[in-house]
Each structure stands twice: as structure tokens, then as C-alpha cells.
Amino acid sequence: MDLRRRVLAGETVVYNVSTAKKAPHRRFHEWAEAHDHAQAREAVIIGNPEAGGVRYEGRLKRCAEILSSGGLAVEVWPTEQPQHATELATLAGSRLVVAAGGDGTVNEVVNGLAHDATLGILPLGTANVLARELGLPLKAEEACKHILSGEVGRIDTGVATDHEGTERRFTCMAGMGLDALVVEEVTPRLKRILRMLAFPLMAFKVYSEGDLPMLHIEHGDDTYLTQFAIVANGQYYGGDFRTAEDAALTTGKLEVVLVERVSWLLRPDVLASILTKRPLDRSMRSFTAKELRATSPGVRVPVQLDGEVWGRLPMSFRIEPGALKVVR
């Protein structure tokens, strides 16, 4: 029987799943054995059971059962409002923390994880970019099984710093200009109904409303002028589209792709390249950086991190090599 108890001052409820049957998978078992503390054999699933109704909640419970059968003490911690996943991830300490949701949920969890905590991913979102980047199964039950059998390693994270000095980590990409404006337009309801189709529709709306402001991208002694910029930590973008051919989660570098004029994305050669999933940097200017700064003089241009809007320019970006421990 599930045991329920409060873990926060407020309304957050924890579901503690216990089972008599335990058959550890070898790779995860070996990883747990290498740790002295009890938290190495504890897992927390952080997600919002209300997000997808009964079906979503059933996936969380099923994942908890799978992880429990692998020898872990598992709890499900429901989120109740934006950024709650970050708070819960902080409370999880050095446990295995499974982010159940899309890239926005993963980003919230990553921004609360302790350095010695391990991230697992249950991909339940629209694009699931980080899951694709890591080569994880995209079906929920298979993804849970992979958490037990996968290898634990470290990947790089990007860090964005706004004009007030506030920092936020990102795992896949930061976008300035067009895509951040599109993300602002795509409501949760619209994304739920239209799924991936919501983004190109809103991109057309944003583009048709008028000329986009110029961004100033500063790298060393160079300054680039562009309408749209992507700071990539990995190859994938918006699902299985690709931005930068040489981007990877373990290079210790960021790949910066510049779309100097958004209208260039509609050129037949560029559009064909995008639709056939060829990297965008083959047809656009790009450079590699460990840190850079972006401004938009006279205009507060929004920035998206892993598909969620976070602040406005000016902002700086840097890479933190090996900052995140993850099951892959």
C-alpha cells in the first residue's frame, strides 16, 4: 500500500512506493554500490500528475513501480506551480532525481539539483530535446527501464546570467530573438492541442508582425549583428531538428549559430535543409565559444532556455564542463 506524507510546509504530497520484489539491474546496481550513503539507493520522481490527467499520473506510478523493482526506494513528488520542480529537486539532495515531463520540467529540475545528485529523464513532453540528445527511449515505460540499465556519466551545462547577475542553467540551448518570441506566444493550451504544429504557426505570426530587432553578439574582440541567435550545447532543437553539426554535450564548448536575417530561413535552399534535418550551421554563420555576451540596444529582447522564456537581454552565456551527472 502507498504511504502518503507531507514533505514541505504547504500542500506538497509525497507518494512512497514500496514493493517486496527487488531485482537490481546490473549497471545501476554497480553504480549504487560505489556510493556509501543511503541516498544512492533512493529515487525521487518529480512531475505534475495533473498535467496530462489520469494517463499521465498512471505513467508516474508505473515508473515508480519499475524503479522499485530495480531495488530503489522510490517517492513521487508532485509539482503544483511553476518553478516548484526546482524547489523539490533541491530538497532531494544527492538522490537519483527523475524529471517526468518535457524539456521545461527537466530544466526546472536541473536548476535545483545538487552537484552529486543524478538526473534521470522520463520524457513526457512535446519535443523532449535532451532525451533525444542522450539517445534515450521516448516511450515512458522503456525510458524508466533504461534509468535502471543505463550508464551514469557527466555532461556539460550552459549557464545564462542576466543583467542583475542572476544565473540559470540550460542543458540543450538558449535562443534569442525569433524563437523566444514564438515561445512567448505558444500557450500551454495551444501546445496541448496542436503539439509541435503550434510553433511554426506562431513563428509565422511573429514574422508577419514586422521586422525583428538586431542583436549584438559579443565574442572576444568580435561583435556580430543578427536577428536570431542560438547558443547550442547539443545538436538537437525543437525535437529532431538540428542546429550545429559539431555540438555535443561533452565538448566543453558552446556552438553559436547566427541567423542574420530571419527571412533567410525561407530561402528554398535553407528551408529544404531544415526540413531534411540537416544542421542549420551548414547554411548560416556560426562559431564556437566558451563564453559570450548578447545585447539588444534600445529593445528588451526575450531569451528562451530549453524552450522556456527566461528573462531578456542583455545576458551573458558560458559553458560549465561536466556540471551535470545524468543517466544516459
Secondary structure by P-SEA (a helix, b strand, c coil): cbbbbbcccccbbbbbbbbcbbbbccaaaaaaaacccccccbbbbbcccccccaaaaaaaaaaaaaaaaaccbbbbbbbcccaaaaaaaaacccccccccccaaaaaaaaacccccbbbbbbcccccaaaaaaacccccaaaaaaaaaccccbbbbbbbbbccccbbbbbcccccccaaaaaaaaccaaaaaacccaaaaaaaaaaaaccbbbbbbbbcccbbbbbcbbbbcccccccccccccccccccccbbbbbbcccccccccaaaaaaaaacccccccccccccccccccccccbbbbbccccccccccbbbbbbcccccccc
